[in-house]
Amino acid sequence: MELIEKTIAFVKEQLRDAEGGHDWFHIERVYKNAQLIAFEEECDKTVVMLAALLHDIADSKFHGGDENVGPQTARNFLESQNVDQETIDHVVKIIENVSFKGGNFEAKFHSKELDIVQDADRLDALGAIGIARTFNYGGFKNRTIYNPEIQPKLNMSKEEYKNSETPTINHFYEKLLLLKDKMKTRTGVKIAGQRHLFMENFLFQFYDEWEGKK
């Protein structure tokens, strides 16, 4: 499909210098996850593919916390491609509601397509890839790997989560280990369970090594 090919080219160019956990390869993995999930769901696959490709086109973390840049960038691009307004609006609403935002964010929009893209994005925050991305971003932000004196802060508000600077290991408890129970599709639930177990085993090993037990 020509529109998808043009969207891929646009995203690759926009994210050419992006941080390693939110670059084109992250988008590509989410895109593949979304296609895998959508195969078993009744949905608008064009909306799913476009939203998966554009969901992190301008992540607010890298734009001074401005949550409008991403949706507007996606809208401008889709309008330039003469995409119908209904599809554009749906894709933009998915982008506005897809992120974790501390886990206590109440979405104002719901659709099967959002569920699919959200699960696809969350799968990339789990398992081996999720661990790699977490430490990559922690290094990017120059955060401490672990500090036993700083406990994870659960049930953070959206603003607290966005401004958090806690050690990287805390992020497992503040987000990653919570994702398994937030999956909404059958495929997402199945894959998330496997990746969740991998992360738990990693943490057991991490703490043993930290204490000099292994």
C-alpha positions, 0 to 999 in steps of 0.5 A: 500500500502506497500510503503505508510505504510513504508513512514508513519513509516519513517516520524514518526521516523524522526519527533519524536521530531519535533516542535508541529506545524510541527510534525507528526500530521501536516503531518497526517492532510496534508495527509488527506487534500490531499486525500480529495482534490485528490478524486475530481481531476484527478491526480497521487494519489501515487505522491500526497500521497508521497509528502504530507507525505514527504513535511516537512520531514526536514523543512528549518526553523529547519535546518539553512535555508537550503532548500536542506535538505528536498528534499534530505532526501525525495530522499534518502528515496524513492531511498532506497525503489526502487521507480521509478525515475519519481515518485521520481523526481516529489515528490522532485519537489513538496517538493521544491515548496510547501512552502509559502516563503513570497507569492512572490516566483515564482515556477519553477515547476507546476503540478496538484499534486503540486496544491493538496499538496500545498492546503492541506498544506495551509489548515492546516495553516488556521482556528482553527488549523492554529491559534493554530499552529501560536501561538505554533510556536511564543512561540517556537521562543519566539516572542511577541504575539502582539505589536501595534507599529510594523505593519505587513510587506506585500509583503516581499521577500523570504529572508525577510519572512524567517528571519522575527521575527515580533509579532505572530499576524502580521503573520496573515496578512503576510501569513494566511489571504492571503492563501484563494486567493491562493488556486488552487483546488475546494475543497481547495477554499471551505474549505479555505473560511470557515476557513478564516472567522473563523480567521477573527472572532478570530481577531475581538475578539482578538482586542476587548479583547486587548482594554478591550472592552469585 
